[in-house]
Each structure stands twice: as structure tokens, then as C-alpha cells.
Amino acid sequence: MGLLSTKATCNSHGQDSSYFLGWEEYEKNPYHEIRNPNGIIQMGLAENQLCFDLVERWLEENPDAAGFKRDGKSIFKELALFQDYNGLPAFKKALAEFMSEIRDNKVTFDPDHIVLTAGATSANETLMFCLAEPGDAFLLPTPYYPGFDRDLKWRTGIEIVPIQCSSSNGFKITKPALLEAYQSAQNRNLKVKGVLVTNPSNPLGTTISTQELNLLLQFIASKNLHLISDEIYSGTVFQTPAFVSVMEILNQSYKHNDQIRKQVHIVYSLSKDLGLPGFRVGAVYSNDEVVVAAATKMSSFGLVSSQTQYLLSVMLSDETFRRKYIRENQMRLKKRQRMLVDGLEKAGIKCHKGNAGLFSWVDMRHLLGANTFEAEMELWRKIVFEVRLNVSPSQSCHCSEPGWFRVCFANMSEATLDLAMKRFKAFVVDSTTTKLNSTWIRSRNVNSTSNNLDTKRKSVAKWVFRLSIHDRSSESRDR
Ligand SMILES: Cc1ncc(COP(=O)(O)O)c(C=O)c1O
């Protein structure tokens, strides 16, 4: 161990979070409709697989783009040698247009203020390196994306201080919560450098309101802080209220306030809106030229390959494709989210009202044995190992209330989602029966411990049997 760095041996990466552990369990026993129909269904991965047909059709119709060709002539050598860390101008222009289109062209983006990065992961970390020193803090509203512990803290040494939001007001960001987080950082002798929000929120699946955005801008102005808005899910808003980017509010209310404009930065990526996490395409957008210059130099450590940039510059500058894709993607996401919400409702489970994202924030507090994170872990283990659905618990998202779970709906087929809903329903019916049985036994005061366990055991056995029947019937239908 002594031969390795502390970074290599510390565990602040967050790999031991239930968020990543659930993925590991899924990898050991992944559901497949034919090869492994009793396996774990992955509902812990915010992937968007709903519009691959549109992308694939475009690729077929535009073979030059992926074939290293321009106007039928090979540009292989040009692409193979290109390594300018400023990025391909044609790609930055197309990306800026795509980002504007997603915002209904209410805002425009200057390609010269875009820094390309290997995904939003790299964009967020790059901003941390540009805006803060090791030991400084960023305030994040809870619940937040579990990956931020790795992306923001691990290599930079930055601290995250939670802004505690609560279900009592729909997890809205409030002034008292902001002030409390700020004070809590100060009590820990941490210098606060900024606030980071995801809009739309991961894991809430909701957009941030104009009122909250105004509050955030007033807060950073009063405390002289940065505001990072991670807008990686901006193209997934499928229902009103419409998405409002912080850039819109800046243009409306801070048009001539250069100082505040320089303190606001956007993170973007094509991992969610275009469903291309494997392509590793992300971006930092900043109004501060010094940040743009520093982030550009840092981007040497995580560039986007010229081949990918070229392909996407052709795809995203195709206005017809761009518009059709954005509209169709939103419609399909809406349908999927409805399927999940309705399916869970049939199982007596409610979702936080969402209008965006690739997931719902699901309320399973009534299924907890107690209002504690230990009970949440117990329920989570049951859902993963017995129900065989990988979902992300509240605790992994740093939520202060046990019993909420992030459940993804866009990384699987409709038939698989349907099966997942059946598994949920069978589980809830069984849990309720078990609870009723054990209450009845306790009230009769008959050798309660052994009877309780016995009832539970029988009940689980019955339930596993019922599920395998369900699975078999959906399996034959899936085929
Ligand atoms: C809010 C948020 N930011 C950043 C990321 C990382 O995205 P990328 O694949 O572009 O690195 C994710 C991925 O889930 C995310 O949800």
C-alpha cells in the first residue's frame, strides 16, 4: 500500500455506494427475456434507448458522415491528424445550435464559449478545477446524482455541502435551505465557492422553476459565488412546465450585469438527450473568457475524438433531423414515464410528479419497516435480490428522507418495463399480506417470533413462485 498514492487507495470515489453496488449485482445476474428471464432488471441506469431507430436511419441515409468522407471524398488523414484542443469549429457550431433548439431558440450559444470535454463527468470536474481550491465547498440541493461524489470531489479535493430539500414542498430549493447550507459550510470552516444544480433534476425528474432560478441568482450575487447549471437532461422535458435555462433568466434580468454573467456556467452532454454516453461528448459553456481558456487547456486530458466530432457535426447541423429527433424523443419519453407512473400506481406506489428525465422519483416510504436508512437498505436489498429490480435508494442520492427510490424507464423495452411493473405489484401485494398476517399473529399473542418468521418465509416462497409464473407468461409474450 505504501507504494501507492493516497488518491489511489482512498475510498472517496463513492464506488461503495448502493448506487454502484446495485450495478454490480445487476452485472452478475442481468435480465434477458430469453437467456435469463429471472435475472435482475436494470432500473438504476439513466440511459436513453428510445430513439436509436431515428439515429440509425439517419446514419444509413448519410453514410459519408461515419465513413470518414466529405462530398464523397475521404478525409481520413485530416481526421486522423486533427488534435486541436479547441475542437472542430463545425462541431461546436452544430452543438451550439442543438442546445438553442432544445431551448426553443429562446437563447443562443456562442461556439467560442464552448469547451468540449469527454462527457459531462469531465465537464463538471473541469469546472471544479477552474473555480475552486482543494478543501473549498460547493452547495448541492438534495437529492442529487450519486456520481457527483466522484465527479466533483474525488480528484479535486472539493467538498460537497448538501442544501437539504424536503418532500413537504416538493423538494423545492428555498432561501432558508440555501442559507442553512451556507452556514453549515462555514461552521465546518469551508470556503463556499458556488452552488451546483441539475436542471432538470436528476433524480427528481423535474425542471427547476423560474422562481427558484431567480432565487439562486440572487443568492450567488449576494454571496459572490459561482452557479453551475448541469443541463444534461434539458432535451428530455416532455411535459409542462417548460424547461427554463438559467441562461434565459440571465438574458432577461442580468443582461448588462457582466459580473454575474461571468459567475454562471452551464454543463451539457449528448449522453442523455441523444442517448450517446459511449461517444463521450460533453461541454462546458461559460461567459467568463478566463474560465473558457483554462478549461480548454484542461480539456487535453479528456478530448472528444475528431472522428466523433466530425460525425456529430454533420448530424446536428441537419436541421430537419435535429427538430424531428427532439420532438419525437420527448413524445416517447412522455409515454414511457406514463407507463411507469401508471404501473406503479396499480401497485399502490406513488411517484413525485415529474415532467422530465429518464427516471421517476418513487415514494416507497409506506413499504419501510421503520423510518430509517437501515430499513431503506433492507427494502432495497429485497427489491434487488428478491424482486430482482435494480433501483437507486434515497440514501445514495443523499436525500434526508428514507424510502424514496430513483427508478429509470428509458433503458429497456416496453415489454421489460411491463414485466418490472408486474414484479413490483406482486411484491407489494405480498408485503402487504405479510404485514397483515404478522399483525394478526401478534394480536393473537401466539408465539409471535417463530410464527412471524414462518409466515414470512412461506409468503416469500409463494411470491417467488408467483413471479416465475408471471415471468414465464411475459417471456412467451416477449418472444
Ligand atoms: C446530472 C448528471 N451529470 C453528469 C452525468 C455524467 O454524464 P456523462 O455520461 O456525459 O459523463 C450524469 C450521468 O448520469 C448526470 O445524471
The ligand as an SDF file (V2000), in Angstrom:
LIG
                    3D

 16 16  0  0  0  0  0  0  0  0999 V2000
  -26.7100   15.1080  -13.6580 C   0  0  0  0  0  0  0  0  0  0  0  0
  -25.6450   14.3630  -14.3910 C   0  0  0  0  0  0  0  0  0  0  0  0
  -24.4910   14.9650  -14.6790 N   0  0  0  0  0  0  0  0  0  0  0  0
  -23.5000   14.3100  -15.3220 C   0  0  0  0  0  0  0  0  0  0  0  0
  -23.6300   12.9870  -15.6970 C   0  0  0  0  0  0  0  0  0  0  0  0
  -22.4960   12.3040  -16.4260 C   0  0  0  0  0  0  0  0  0  0  0  0
  -22.7760   12.2510  -17.8050 O   0  0  0  0  0  0  0  0  0  0  0  0
  -21.7510   11.8450  -18.9450 P   0  0  0  0  0  0  0  0  0  0  0  0
  -22.0960   10.4670  -19.3840 O   0  0  0  0  0  0  0  0  0  0  0  0
  -21.9660   12.8300  -20.0580 O   0  0  0  0  0  0  0  0  0  0  0  0
  -20.3710   11.9390  -18.3970 O   0  0  0  0  0  0  0  0  0  0  0  0
  -24.8260   12.3160  -15.4190 C   0  0  0  0  0  0  0  0  0  0  0  0
  -24.9820   10.8980  -15.7860 C   0  0  0  0  0  0  0  0  0  0  0  0
  -25.8630   10.1950  -15.3720 O   0  0  0  0  0  0  0  0  0  0  0  0
  -25.8490   13.0150  -14.7480 C   0  0  0  0  0  0  0  0  0  0  0  0
  -27.0120   12.4220  -14.4550 O   0  0  0  0  0  0  0  0  0  0  0  0
  1  2  1  0
  2  3  1  0
  2 15  2  0
  3  4  2  0
  4  5  1  0
  5  6  1  0
  5 12  2  0
  6  7  1  0
  7  8  1  0
  8  9  2  0
  8 10  1  0
  8 11  1  0
 12 13  1  0
 12 15  1  0
 13 14  2  0
 15 16  1  0
M  END
$$$$
